[in-house]
């Protein structure tokens, strides 16, 4: 939509309310301001590069992501338990 001058900006005016409704449906309970951020991001010129829906998803799910990273770390408690079980097997 950016190949033709002003077509992209015109499309953004149509797309902005639709994105606000969708972001409200996805994030309204955890982050009520997400729909307004998405609306402003689409209406303001030169801000289309910002992934507002992705950033909102990351903010809402950051605790789950932190838990997953902690689980995957080599120094996590899960890896310690696995190592203890290996040592117990070796002793048998």
C-alpha positions in Angstrom: 0.0 0.0 0.0 3.1 2.3 0.1 3.9 2.0 -3.6 1.3 4.6 -4.5 1.8 7.9 -2.6 -0.8 8.6 0.1 -2.5 5.2 -0.4 -0.8 3.8 2.6 -1.9 6.6 4.9 -5.5 6.4 3.6 -5.5 2.7 4.2 -4.2 3.3 7.8 -7.2 5.5 8.5 -9.5 2.6 7.6 -7.4 0.0 9.3 -6.8 1.8 12.6 -10.3 1.3 14.1 -10.4 -2.3 13.0 -7.0 -2.9 14.7 -8.2 -1.1 17.9 -11.3 -3.4 18.1 -9.1 -6.6 17.6 -6.5 -5.5 20.1 -9.3 -4.6 22.6 -10.7 -8.1 22.1 -7.3 -9.7 22.7 -5.8 -7.6 25.5 -8.6 -5.6 27.2 -8.6 -7.6 30.4 -4.8 -7.5 31.0 -3.9 -4.2 29.2 -6.9 -1.9 28.5 -4.7 0.8 27.0 -3.5 -1.5 24.2 -6.4 -0.7 21.9 -5.7 3.0 22.2 -2.0 2.5 21.7 -2.7 0.5 18.5 -5.2 3.1 17.3 -2.7 6.0 17.8 0.1 3.9 16.2 -1.9 3.4 13.1 -3.2 6.9 12.8 0.1 8.7 13.4 2.3 8.9 10.3 5.6 7.0 10.2 4.8 4.8 13.1 3.8 1.6 11.2 7.2 0.1 11.9 6.2 -0.3 15.6 4.7 -3.8 16.2 2.1 -2.7 18.8 0.2 -6.0 18.9 3.3 -8.0 19.3 4.6 -5.7 22.0 1.3 -5.9 23.8 1.3 -9.7 23.6 4.9 -9.8 25.0 3.9 -7.5 27.9 0.8 -9.6 28.8 2.7 -12.9 28.6 6.0 -11.8 30.0 5.6 -13.9 33.2 5.0 -17.0 31.2 8.0 -16.3 29.1 10.2 -15.7 32.2 9.1 -19.0 33.6 9.9 -20.8 30.3 13.4 -19.2 30.2 14.0 -20.1 33.8 13.0 -23.7 33.1 15.4 -23.8 30.1 18.4 -22.3 31.9 21.2 -24.8 32.7 21.3 -23.6 36.3 17.6 -24.1 36.9 16.2 -26.4 39.6 14.9 -28.8 36.9 18.4 -29.4 35.6 19.6 -29.9 39.2 16.9 -32.6 39.8 17.9 -34.4 36.5 21.5 -34.4 37.6 20.6 -35.8 41.0 18.6 -38.6 39.4 21.6 -39.4 37.1 23.9 -39.6 40.1 21.5 -41.9 41.9 21.4 -44.2 38.9 25.2 -44.3 38.8 25.3 -45.3 42.5 23.0 -48.2 42.0 
